[in-house]
Amino acid sequence: MTEKEHDSLAVFENRIRELIRLYDGQKRYIELLERSLKEKDEIIRQNKQTVEALQTKYTNLHTAYKLAEDEGEFQYVRKRVNKLVREVETCIALLNDE
């Protein structure tokens, strides 16, 4: 093997090592991004549940206001609507368990 071939081989080996180092760095960066994405997805899922709960609460209150003629009746209707919603949610949970 000539000196020139030996030098070319050494340069090639160094470039391969550099390429492997860059690959490992990018692989770690991708793993970091994937973890971050999963965390963001979980936050979005939790926020969607919060929004749905608030929308349900708003709908219940809005329905109760429409049904109630005075304050005493409003409280009764509100409790009744909330109870019905809980019963429906329980039924849905039971159906999901099956």
Secondary structure by P-SEA (a helix, b strand, c coil): ccaaaaaaaaaaaaaaaaaaaaaaaaaaaaaaaaaaaaaaaaaaaaaaaaaaaaaaaaaaaaaaaaacccaaaaaaaaaaaaaaaaaaaaaaaaaaac
